[in-house]
Amino acid sequence: MPDFQFDFACVEHADYDAVIRWRRRADQFFTPIQLKEYVPQELNPKLTLETTLEQLSRYSDSNDLVVVIYLNRTFRLPLQAIYCPPLKLGGVYLVGGIARNRWILLGDLLEQVAGISIFSYPEVLEPSAPTCNETTSN
């Protein structure tokens, strides 16, 4: 079994969309994931990221639930000013595109200091330059 396995939830009225099964040494864990979206401005111009985070308070007793919010909007994200209200959740993460094939993952917003990861997806392999040993034909 891989260290991580992702499955979609098949429970209609559950507070989660997917479950990640993961291992630490010989121990196996299950983490429910709730997927949310910070929608484009054209769909809801009054919505703010803070409002989106405050709406998570509806999950009042879900200490193991991790919420991932997809940032589907063009905006400036002032990292030092993100306020996440106290929530009884297992974690809150933000993910969104920052450039072509470049993404950012921020979280856990419930922690004192949130981590930031910038990564490529899909990873684009640049063509390599010819090396000294390679010859070109004209």
C-alpha positions as CSV (number, residue, x, y, z in Angstrom):
1,M,0.0,0.0,0.0
2,P,1.4,3.5,-0.8
3,D,2.1,6.0,2.0
4,F,-0.9,8.0,0.8
5,Q,-4.1,6.9,-0.9
6,F,-6.9,9.2,-2.0
7,D,-10.5,8.1,-2.3
8,F,-13.7,10.1,-3.0
9,A,-16.4,9.8,-0.4
10,C,-19.5,8.0,-1.5
11,V,-21.6,9.2,1.4
12,E,-24.2,11.7,0.2
13,H,-24.7,13.8,3.3
14,A,-21.2,13.6,4.8
15,D,-19.2,16.7,5.9
16,Y,-16.4,15.6,3.6
17,D,-15.7,15.1,-0.1
18,A,-12.8,12.7,0.1
19,V,-10.7,10.6,2.5
20,I,-7.0,10.3,2.5
21,R,-5.6,7.1,3.9
22,W,-2.0,7.5,5.1
23,R,0.6,5.7,7.1
24,R,3.2,6.7,9.7
25,R,5.5,3.7,10.2
26,A,3.1,0.8,10.9
27,D,0.2,3.0,12.0
28,Q,-2.6,3.7,9.5
29,F,-4.7,6.9,9.6
30,F,-7.8,8.2,7.7
31,T,-8.3,12.0,7.2
32,P,-11.5,13.4,5.8
33,I,-11.1,16.2,3.3
34,Q,-13.7,18.9,2.6
35,L,-13.1,20.8,-0.7
36,K,-14.3,24.4,-0.9
37,E,-13.8,27.2,-3.5
38,Y,-13.2,30.9,-3.3
39,V,-15.2,31.5,-6.5
40,P,-14.3,34.0,-9.3
41,Q,-15.4,37.6,-8.8
42,E,-17.9,37.3,-11.6
43,L,-19.9,34.7,-9.7
44,N,-19.8,36.5,-6.3
45,P,-18.2,40.0,-6.3
46,K,-19.0,40.6,-2.6
47,L,-17.3,37.4,-1.3
48,T,-14.1,37.8,0.5
49,L,-11.5,35.2,1.6
50,E,-12.2,36.1,5.2
51,T,-15.9,35.4,4.7
52,T,-15.1,32.1,3.1
53,L,-13.0,31.2,6.1
54,E,-15.7,32.4,8.5
55,Q,-18.2,30.1,6.8
56,L,-16.2,27.1,7.9
57,S,-17.6,27.6,11.4
58,R,-20.5,25.5,10.3
59,Y,-18.2,22.5,10.9
60,S,-18.5,22.9,14.6
61,D,-17.3,19.6,15.8
62,S,-15.0,18.1,13.2
63,N,-11.6,17.9,14.8
64,D,-10.2,15.6,12.2
65,L,-11.7,17.3,9.1
66,V,-9.2,19.1,6.9
67,V,-10.6,21.8,4.6
68,V,-8.9,22.7,1.4
69,I,-10.0,26.0,-0.3
70,Y,-9.3,26.3,-4.0
71,L,-8.4,30.0,-4.8
72,N,-10.3,30.3,-8.1
73,R,-9.9,34.1,-8.4
74,T,-7.3,36.6,-9.5
75,F,-6.4,38.7,-6.5
76,R,-3.5,39.8,-4.3
77,L,-3.0,37.5,-1.3
78,P,-1.4,39.5,1.6
79,L,0.2,36.5,3.4
80,Q,0.8,38.3,6.7
81,A,-2.8,39.5,6.9
82,I,-4.7,36.3,6.5
83,Y,-7.1,35.9,9.4
84,C,-8.5,32.5,10.1
85,P,-11.1,32.4,12.9
86,P,-10.7,29.8,15.6
87,L,-12.2,26.6,14.2
88,K,-12.6,23.1,15.5
89,L,-11.1,21.5,12.5
90,G,-8.1,19.3,11.7
91,G,-6.7,21.9,9.4
92,V,-7.3,24.6,6.8
93,Y,-5.3,24.9,3.6
94,L,-5.4,27.3,0.6
95,V,-4.3,26.2,-2.9
96,G,-4.3,28.1,-6.1
97,G,-2.5,28.9,-9.3
98,I,0.0,31.7,-9.3
99,A,1.3,31.4,-12.9
100,R,1.2,29.0,-15.7
101,N,1.9,25.5,-14.2
102,R,2.9,27.2,-10.9
103,W,0.8,26.6,-7.8
104,I,0.9,27.7,-4.1
105,L,-0.2,25.7,-1.1
106,L,-0.6,27.5,2.2
107,G,-1.4,26.0,5.5
108,D,-2.2,24.9,8.0
109,L,-4.0,28.3,8.7
110,L,-5.0,27.0,12.2
111,E,-1.3,26.8,13.2
112,Q,0.7,29.7,14.7
113,V,2.8,29.8,11.5
114,A,1.5,28.5,8.2
115,G,3.7,26.8,5.7
116,I,4.0,27.9,2.1
117,S,4.9,25.5,-0.7
118,I,5.2,26.6,-4.4
119,F,5.3,23.8,-6.9
120,S,4.9,23.1,-10.6
121,Y,2.0,21.0,-11.9
122,P,2.0,19.5,-14.3
123,E,5.8,19.6,-14.2
124,V,7.0,20.9,-17.5
125,L,10.3,19.4,-18.6
126,E,12.4,22.0,-20.5
127,P,14.3,20.7,-23.5
128,S,17.9,20.2,-22.5
129,A,20.7,22.0,-24.2
130,P,23.1,19.9,-26.2
131,T,26.1,18.8,-24.2
132,C,29.7,19.0,-25.3
133,N,29.6,15.4,-26.4
134,E,26.5,15.8,-28.6
135,T,27.0,16.8,-32.2
136,T,24.4,18.4,-34.5
137,S,23.9,17.7,-38.1
138,N,23.5,20.5,-40.6
